[in-house]
Amino acid sequence: MPQPLQIFMEYKIEEQKIDEYEREMERILATLQEFGASNIQWFVAADQPHLYVEMFEVPTASHYHAIKKLRQSEEHRVFGSITPMIKGGAKQIHCWAFEKRKGQGEKS
């Protein structure tokens, strides 16, 4: 059985749109769950103005590719709602998937 993937997304929000963005993120985080995301976390950088990061797990690479495509699209009714707030638009949503590696002392 494949292990879940850890997803990392980052982007910068236009300063004047931060309040609107943060309100909209409630719907986005709930919608991520509908697409199979779990262990969702949302951060703002302490040392880089207006940089936001989302981290979550998805069960398969297919889930990752589907979510990435939708998040980088301006057309999804929920996910697309924040693209006008992102500095540089949807193409500036950076997204990566990571596989967990076994650390020293961990069992397979």
N, C-alpha and C positions, 0 to 999 in steps of 0.2 A: 504494500500500500504506500503511495507516495506521501511524503511528509509535506506539511503546509509550508507555504512560502511567506517570508516576511516582506512586506511591501513598504517602501519608503517613498513619499512624495514630498517635493518642496517647491515653493514658489514665493514670490514677493507680491504683496498687495499694495495698491496705490494708497498713499497716506490718507487722502480725503475719503476713502471708501472703507476704512477698517471697521467702523461700527456696523455698516450694512453687511459687510462680509461676515463678521462674527455672528450676526443674527442669522444669516443664511446657512451658516455651517451646521446648525442644528438639524436642518432638513437633509443636508448632504451626509452627515454622519449616520443618520437613521436610514437613509437610502443605501449606503454602503452595506449595511447589515442585510438588506434585501438581496444583495448580489453576492452573499456568502462571506462577507468580511467579518472577522471577529477580532477580539483583543484590540479594539480601535483606540488609538491615542492621538491627541492633537496638541501641538506645541507652537509657541512663538519663540523665536530666538531671543536670547538675553543680550547678545552682543552684535546682532545685525538687524537694523531697523526694518520692520515690516516683513520679515522672513517667517513664513509659517511652514510647519512640517506635519505631515500625517504619517502615522505608522499603523499598520494592521496586518493581520494574517488572512490568507485565502487558502482554500484547500487544494487547489490545482493551478498549474500554469495557464490553463484555459480561463479560469476565473481572473487571473492577473491580466491576461491580454485583453479580455473583454472590458474590465474596469478601466485599464489604461486607455483604451480606445475611446470609451465614453467620457472619461475625465478630460481628455485632450480635445474633445469635440465641443463646439459651441451649441450643438443642437439638442442635447439631452435636456428635458424640461427642468430637472433639478440640478444636475452637475453643471450644465451650461450657464446656470444663473450667476455663477461667480466669475466666469471668464472675463467679462468687461472690467472687473475689479482687479484682475491680475496684471501686474506691470509686464507689458509685452504680449498679453493675451494668452490664449490656450496653448500656444507653442512653447510657452515658458513654464509649463507645468512639467517638472522633471520627475520621472518615475523609474524606480528600480525594484527588482525582485531579488531576494537573497534566500539561499538555502542554508539552514542551520548546519554547522559542523559539530561533530562530537568533540567536546573538550577533554582535557586530561582527566581521567578518573570516571568519565561517563561511560555507561554501558550502551551497547547498540540497541 
